[in-house]
Amino acid sequence: MQRNFLRAAATGAVLLASMVTTALADIKDYEFRLAEPTVAVGKDKVVTVQLVNRTTGRLVPDAVIFATRLDMAPDGMAEMATKVAREPGGEPGSYRFKAAFGMEGRWLLSLAAKVQGETGTVESRLVLKVLP
């Protein structure tokens, strides 16, 4: 009987610890990072970003990215935008995008995503350097 009580107490402690860990998670713990900060001018260039949980350092797979924008806002030309399309493939936690970079300079990649199991939206603004 005492074994059953100890087993139930241990199971309860594990469940409580997992609930506390989940409750402490915050959407601010996630961020997108560029895999490479530079890309060459041209068509069909692939940019890879990684979604990282800052507290654990782990990559986050299966995020739902629902907003993307790529423009030259860092160089004062926000109206100079280009289409950006999600590319299949890549490692879990890495997200690939294809775009055409018509000129060199600094380009701003703006992303918004939902992380499964979390409330809120991860929003990131990443600056790419486009070289000739």
C-alpha positions, 0 to 999 in steps of 0.5 A: 500500500505504501508503494502505491502511495509513493508511486502516486506521489511521484507521478503527481510530482512529475505532472506538476513539474511539467505543468509549471514548466509549460506555464513558464513558457513565454512567446518572448522566449522565441526568436528567428535568426539568420543562418547566413547574414549575407546573400548575393544579388540575383534571382531565386536566392534562398535565405534560411532562418532558424526559429530558436527557443532562447531559454533552451537553445533548441531549434523549434520545428513546425512553426506556422509562418503566416506573414513575410515581407522583404524590403530595403527599409534599412537603407531608407527604401521601404517601397523597394520590396520584393516577393518572398516565397517559402521553400520546402526542405531544410532541417527541422527548425530551419525555414527557407525562403526564396526571393529576388534581390535586385540590388545590393544593400541592406534588406529587411526580412519581417516574419510573424509565426505561431509556435505550437503550444504557445499563445501569442505571435513570434515577430522578428525583423532581420537585416540581410546584407546583399552583396554584388 
